[in-house]
Amino acid sequence: MSRDIDVLVLGGAGVDTIVHVPELPLPYADSYLIDSGVRTRAGQTGDFVALGLTALGLRTHHLDFLGDDPEGDLVRALHEDRGIALTAVPQPAGTKRAVNLVGPDGRRLSLYDTSRAHPDDRFPADTLRTLAATSRHAHVSLTHPCAHALPALRETGVTLSTDLHNWDGENPYHEPFAHTVDVVFLSTTALADPERTMRRIVERGRAEVVVATAGAEGAYLLADGELTHVPPATPPAPVVDSNGAGDAFAAAFLYGRLTGEPPHRCAEYGAVAGAYACTVPSTEADAIGTADLLARASRRSQWSQRSANRPLL
């Protein structure tokens, strides 16, 4: 069967309402005046991964539930404007949405509305299998009902990845994702012992690669049993919002993997794309392009080689 889709992105479609606050955590007050405005734009984790993949020239298809509401229209418009194929399953409960409080340093606190789904929601089996069977790879978001789609995805033979985000290493909801896919991304934010969690993912599941992003400290890559540190990339402009950095990292990593690069080179791509994402204002949706990614990664590699060759003082 022809693999006409490079990456099928499952779940994670929705809208965010952005509120810039004077500091995080936000001290209690009766009210705040928000001079920058309160703005809603399309873009949650699946949307941002799909956007990043498409910007890098990969044929991307996004599958998720959307409501027949203004928020759903924003998501549809984003995909149409960026040329991202979208299959939207009707969601009577409405389109997923969240509120992001963004601090002056670009950090953010997200408040997710979990009422936009039903426990018995399932992706149409025929649609899911058809799309997966024509895809080279599938990236599965944590959003409901993606966990229920994992067995069917695995049966099609497509390779899989997921992002566990700020998993604490213990929450059982994340385990089917962590133990079913081939590439696992997660954040070190809530991990007491990142290496222990990363190795446990490999031991208990089928992951070939585990990547733990650590913000300004870079990332950690576990591949072929070896844990290595990936230094952070220098952002090309001032950091204004960290939202979407992990999604950009994942998209660029998958671009490298699907173009035949070794894991460490893929992680270098991820670091560059994640740093770029931090310079995109929270009210916008943008991603690094192929030429810019490759040029920045090349310069980063040359700098690393020169640094490694310098004599130690």
N, C-alpha and C positions, 0 to 999 in steps of 0.2 A: 504494500500500500504506500502511496506517495505521502511523504511528510511535507505537506505544504505550509505548515506552521512551525516556526522555530521554537516559540515558547507560548504555551497556553498558561495564562494567569488565571487562577481560580480564586474568587472571593475578593474582599477588601475594596469594594466600590462604595463611594459615599461622599459626603460633603463635610467640610470643617468650617466652623464659624471662628474667626480669628479675633482675639481681643488682646491688645498690647497693654501690659500692666507695668507699673513702676518698679516692681521687684517680685521675686519669687523666693520663698513662699510669700503669698500676699497677706499682709496683716489684715485682721478684721476691721472693717469700717462700714458705716451705714451705706456709703456710696463712694464711687470714684468717677472722675471725669476722664473720659477716654478721648483725647484730642485726635488720635490717629484714626478713630472710627472703629466700628464693629462691622466686619465684612465676612461674607460667606462665599466660599469658592469650592469648586469640585476638587476632590483629591484626597483619598485615604490610601492605605498601604498598597492595595492591589493596583489602584490607579497610578500611583507613583512608580511602582515596579514596571508596569506596562509602558508608561511614558518613557522611563529610562531605557528600556529595551528597544523601543521604537526609535528613539533618538540615536541609538547606536546601530541602526540599520537592520535589526532583527524583525522578522515577520511575527507579529504578536497578535494574539487573540485573547480577549478578556471575557470571562464568563462569571456572571453573578446575578443576584436578585436586585431589582430596582423597583421603586414605587412609581405610580403614575402621579407624580407630584412635582413641584418646582425644583426640588433637590435632585430628583431623577433626571429632569431636563438638563440641569447643569452638568451632570455626569455624562449624559449622552452627547451634549455639545462639546465637552472636552475631548471625548474620543473621536468625534467627527472632525473637529478642528485639527487634531494631531494625526489623523489617519490610522487610528487604532481600531481594529475590528472588535465589535462588541456584540455578545449575545446576552440579552437582558431577560431574565426570567421574572415574570410579574410578581411583585411583593405587595399584597394588600396592606401590610403593616407599615409600608412606606420605606423610603430610602434611608440607609444608615447615615447617621450624622454624629458629629462630635463638636465640642467647644474646646479650642486650644488657647490657653493663657500663655502668652509669650513675653518673657522678661527682656530687659535691655541687653543682656549678654547673649541672647539667642536661645536660651534654654526654654523649654515649654512644658506645661502641664496639660494633659489631655483628659477631657471628661467625655466618656463614650455613652451614648444613649443605647441601651441594650434592648429597648422595647420594640425595635424595628425588625423583629424576627419571631418565628414560632418554633417551638421544639420539634415539630414534625416536618419542618421544611426540608426538602431534598432536591438536589439538582435532577432534572429529567434524565433518566438513565441512558436513553438512546442518544441524547444530545451530548452528554458527558463522554460516553464511549466513542462516539464519532469524532469529536474534537480531539480527544486524547490520542486516538489511533492515528491521526494525521499530524501529530505534533512530535518534534524531536525531544522536547522537554516540557515539563509542567511545573510551575511554581505555585505552591499552595499556601494561601493566606490562612491565618488562624481563625478567621471569622466563621461563624456558623452559616451553613452546615458542612463546611469543607472536610471536617474529620470523617464524616460518613462517606465521602467520595474517595477516600484513600484506597480502600480495597479494590474498587473498580479501576482506579487509575493504575494501580500496580499490575492488575491483570492484563492491561493493554501493552505492557512492556515499556512504556515511556519512562525515562528517568525523571526523578522528582527532586524538588528542593522546597524548603520552607524557611520562614523566619519566625523564631520563637520569641522575638522581641525581649522584653524584660522578665523572662522566666526566672523563677527562683530555684529551679532545679528540682522542685518537689511537687508543684501543682500537677495533679494527674491529668488535667485537661490537655496539657501540652504533650504528654507522652506518646500518644499515637502518631503525632506529627514527627516528633524527635526520632522515633524508632522505625519509621516506615520509609523515610526518604533517603536519597543518596547524598545530598548536600544540605547541611544544617547551618543556618545563620542564627545568632542570638546576641544579646547584649550582656556585658559583664555587670550591668547596673545593680542587679539584685542577687548576684552570685557571691557567696562567701569564699568559694574556692573554684574559680573558673576552670582551671586545668582538670580538676577532679570531675566536674560536671561534663566537660567536653569529652574526656576519656570514657566516662560512663555511657554517654550517648553512643559512642562507637561500639562499646562492649555489648550493649543491650539491643542495638539496632543494626542497620545495614549501611549507615553513613560511611562514605569514603572520605569525606572532608567535613570538618566542623570549623566554623569561623566565629569568633567572639569579638565583636567590636567594642572598643573601650573609649569612644569619644576622642578627646584631645590626646589620649595616650596611644592612639593607633588601634591595632587589632591583634588578635592572636589566631594563628592558623595551625590546626592539627591535621596533618596529612601523612600517610604512610607511617603512622606511629610517632612522628616527630612534631613537637610543638615549637613553633617559631614566632617571634614577635615581628609584626609589620608596623614600621614607624608611621606616624600620621603624615599626611600630605599637607603642604602649605596651601591654604585657601587663596584663590586668585583675587579676592576682594574681601572687604570686611565681613565678618560673620554676623548675620542678622537673624538667622533662625535655623535651629538644628532639626526641625521637623522634616522628615523625608530623607535624611542623610543615610540611615540604614537601608532604606529602600533603594537609594541610588547605589550604595555599595553592592547590594545583592545583584542589581541589574548589570552593573559593570563586571562583577565577578562571573556571572553567567555568560556574558558576552565573551569573556576570555575563555571560559570552559568550552563553549560551543564553537570557538574558532581554533581550538586545539592547543591553547596555552597551558603550561604547567600550573599547579595550584598557587605557587608563590607569585607568579606573574599575574594570575587572576586577582589575587588579593591586592597587589599593587594597583591594578585598575580600579578595584573597589575603593581603595583609600583616596585615589585622585577624584573619583566621582562623588564620594561622600563629602569631601572637602568643598567641592564645587557646589553641592546642594546646600551647604550651610550659608552660601552667599546669596541665595535666592530669597527674596522677601516672602514672608509667610502668606501674603495675599495672592501670590502668583504660583504657577505650576510650570516648571522648566527643568531641563536636564541637559547634561553635557553631551556634545556630539562626538562622533567617532574620531574626526581629525584632531579635535582639541584633546580628547582623552589620550590618544596615542602619542601626541606631541608632549603632553605634560608627563606622561608615564616614562617616555624616553629620557627627558631631561632629568627626571627624578632618579632613573636608573644610572645615568652617567654620573650624577652627583654622588650617589651611594658608592659607586665603584671608586671614584677619586678619594672619597673619605676612607674607604677600606684600605686603600693603598698608602695612605699617609703614615709615616713612622710614628710610633707611640712615644710620647714625651716622658 
